[in-house]
Amino acid sequence: MELEAGKMGRRTPDDAMSGVTMRTRLSLSVRGKRLLRELRRLRDERRMSPEDVAGQLGWHKTKLYRIERGESRLILDDLDELLELYGVRSPERESLFQLGKDAWKRGWWLAYRDLYQGESFFVMENDAARIGIYSPSQLPGLFQTEDYARVVIRTMLPEASAEEVERQAAARIERQGILARKEPPQVHAVLDEVALLRGVQPESVQWEQLERLAELGERPNVTIQIVPLSAGLYIGQWGQFTLFEFPDVEDPPVAYQEGVFGDVYVEDPVDLARYKVSAAHTRDVALDPVSSLALIKKLAKESRR
């Protein structure tokens, strides 16, 4: 089901297993993770233990452990103390301080946090340079019109109140702001033709959605491929997932897959490789972008009759 960040979060507790994590706690931005890596590197280079640092700064012995694991916010005063202790000077000091300012910036999604548990998906989508979407059954939320989103949310969450439906639809439209940024991410979506053919009511919602998809497919930062019905069975039908890649090569890619019992984030290279294989095979059986766009426009025209 494509409700990635579109369903009310009744999430399970954190559970980590060989690089696969089901997250519910505070999520660091990619910049925040980079900052913590740098702080650990600086401490290691100086051959200091967390207890050494805590002792010299007068902190509780567990404070630095929690900071370096991303379990506790690092306030700028504490960052300043750490950089001073480690003897970090300009320009590295200014660079790390800027990372500290950006690490826990409030995102638009916090206004909707009563609807969702955890913010990892929003953070990664916001920070990603490249987003790969592989969706065999439903149009992704990043491409949905507001009316189409309402239909999806009402269908998938029949217990939701009218107010909850409206707020979730509004959150979905907020997400799409990344596509209009001055430097938007590159988005490559591989969708199944069945997702385009699956009708919704009223019919006007269907053709408006297809026209929106066609418009997006013409943007320089958006590539859409359609797997035609004639392709038969293919590996990507095992379920929808998203691949996030980030600007800095030191930030590893992450695969995301939504499940009934929680959101799964895959970072382990071996596990991640399986998603990349599935992505490659799915792209191979799909129409090329030009043919895909032609099919979308054809279906949009037919849906208006």
N, C-alpha and C positions, 0 to 999 in steps of 0.2 A: 504494500500500500504506500502510495506517495503522500505521506503526511509528514515528511521530514520537517520538523519544526512547525508542523501545522496541526498537531494534535495535542490535546491537553496532556501534560506530562504526569502520569502516575508511575514514576520511575522506580526501578529496583535499586538497592544499595550498590555501592561500587564493588566491582568484582574484576580482578585482573588475572589474566591467564595467558601466558606466552605471547604478550604483545597485544592481546585483545582485551579492551577495557570497556566496561559499562559504567558511564560516568554520570554522577549527579551533583558533585560538589563544584565549588567555584572553579571557573576555567580561566587560565591565563591566556593572554593573547600570544601570538607567535613572538612578538617583540619581548614580552615578559619572559617567555621560556629562554630566549636568547640571553637576556640579562642574567637569569639565574645560572645558565651555563657558564657565562663569563665570570660570575662571582665565585663559582666553584673552582674554575680554572685558576683564578687569582689566589684563592686560599691554598690550593694544592701546590702552586708554584712556590709559595712561601712556607710550605711544609707545616701548615698549621691545622690542627684539628678543630672541629666546631667548638669543642670545650675550650680550647686555647682562645679562640676569638671571643666566645661568650665571657670568659674570665677577664680579658683585657678591656672589654666594653661594659662590663658590669651587667650583662644580660643573664636571664635564666638559661641554664645549660641546654634546654630544648629549643630555644627561640630560633637559633640559626638553622637547626635541622628542619624546622617547619617552614622557614623562609625558603631554603634551598630546594625543598620538595614542592614548593608552590602551594603549601597548605595554609599559609598565613600571608597577608598582604605585607609588602615591604614599603614602609612609608619613606618619604624622601629624606627625613632626618636620619633614619637608620642607614639608608644607603650612603649618605654623606659620611657617617661614622665608619662604615665598612671601607669605603674608598680611601679615607684618610689613614686607617689602620694598615691597609694594603699598600699604601704609598703610591697610589695612582695619581698621575699628574695629567695635565692637558696635553694633547687634545682628547686622549682616551677618556679622561674624567668627564668632560662635557658630553661625549658620545654616550657613555653609560648612564649619565644622569638623564639624558633625553629619553633613553630606553625606559628608565624608571618612571618618567612622567607619562609615557605612553602605555606602560604595561597594563595598568588597570583602568584605562579610560572607560567611562560609562558609555555603553552602547545603547542604541535606540531600543534594543530588545528588553532592557530593564523595565521599561514602562509596561511590559506585558508579562513580567515574571510570575504573576499569579496564575497564568495559564500554563506555564512550562516549568519543569524542574530541570535545572542545569542549563548552561548556556554554551556548551562546547561547540555545538553545530553552528550557532550564530557567529561565534568568535572566529572559527575557521573559515566560514564562508566569507566573512568580512575581510579577513587577512590574506586570503588565497590570491595567488597570481594566475593560477589555472585551475579550473573546475571541470571535472569530467563527470557527466551524469549518464547513467545507464538505467533506463526505465522501460521495462517491457509491458507494463500494464496501465500506466497512468501518466498524464502530462505533469512534468515537474512543477512544483510550486513557484519556482523562479520565473516560469513562463506564463503562469495563469493570469487571466483577467480577474478582476474583482468579482464579477458575477459568477464566473466559472468556479472560482475558489469557494464562494458561498455554497454552491451546489455540492461540491466535493465534501466540504466540512459538514454540511447537514447530513449527507449520506453516511459518512464515516463516523460521525458523532451524533447519533439520533437523540441522545439524552441532553445535548447542549442546548442552553437557552438561546433565545434570539440575540440577546446581548453578547453572549459568548461567541456565537457565530460571527457577529459583526466585528468583534475585537480580533478574532483570529484571522478573519479576512483582511482586516486593516494591517495586522502584523505581517501577513504574507506580502502585501503591497509594499510595506516598508522595506522588506528584504530586497525587493527588486531595485531599490535605489542604487545598489552596487553596479548595476548595468548602465547607469546614467552618469557614473563618476567620470571625472576628467581622464583618469587612467583606470578604466574598468578591467576586471579580470577577463582572461580569455576563457570562454565557456564552450565546451564541446559536448553536446548532448546527443546520445543515440537512443532513439525512441522506436517503439514498435508501431506499425501501421494500425494495429488493433486499438491503440490508445487514441488515434485520430478518428477512427470509425465509431468508437463507442459513443453513442448519442446521449445528450443531456437535454433536459427540458427547462425552459422553453427553447425552441430550435434556434432562436436568435442568439442565445448564449453559445451554442455550438459554433455557428459560423463566425461570430465575433472572436471566439477563441482561436479558430483556425487562421483568421486574418491576422491576429496578433502574432501567432507563431510564424507566419510568413514574413511579417515585418521584422521580427527578431532575427530570422534566418538571413536577412540581407545586411545585418550590421557587421562591421568588420571584426568585432570581438566575439561574435557568436557563430558557431558552426553547428548545424543540425543535420544529422543523418537519420534516415528512416529505414528500419528493417521491414521489407515488404512481406506480406503474407506468403508470397511464393517462396520465401527463404526456408520455410518449414521450421523444424525444431532447431534451436541453437542454444549455446551454453548460457547466454545472457538471460534466458528465461527462468533461471533459478532464483532470481530476485533482484530488486532494484538496489543499487549502491551508488555512492558518490566518491570520487577521488579528488582530494585537495592537494595541490602543490603550491609551495610558497616561494616568495622572491629570493630568499637567501638559501644558497645551496646547503647550508648547515642545518636548515630546518627540514627534516625528513617529511615525505608525503604521508598522508593519512587517508585511509579508506573508512567510509561511514556507511553503516547499514542499520536501518531501523527495524526493530522487531517488536512483537507483541509485548514482550517482557522487559524491554529497555533498548537504549541506543547503544550500538556496538561501534567502537572505534578501533581500527586495526593499524598498528604502527610497526610491528615486528616485520623485518624485511622478508622473511620466509612466507609469512601469512599474506603480506602485502603483494608478494609476487603472484599469488593465486588470483587476486583481484585484477592485476595488470594483464594476466593471461586471458581472463574472461573478457576484459575490456577490449583487448586486441582482436579476439575472435569475433566479438559482437560487431566491432567496426568493420571487420572483413566481410561479414554477410550483409551489411547494410548498403543501401544505395549511396552513391557519392553525394556530396552536399548539393551540387547543382540539380541532380535528378530528384533528390529529396525535396528541395524547395519547389520544384515543379509539381511534385505529387501533392504537397501541402496546398499549393495554390489551386490545383485541380479539385481537391476535396472541398476547399473553402467555397469555390464557385458552385459546386454541386449542392452544397449544404444550403445555399441561399435560394434554391429553386422551390 
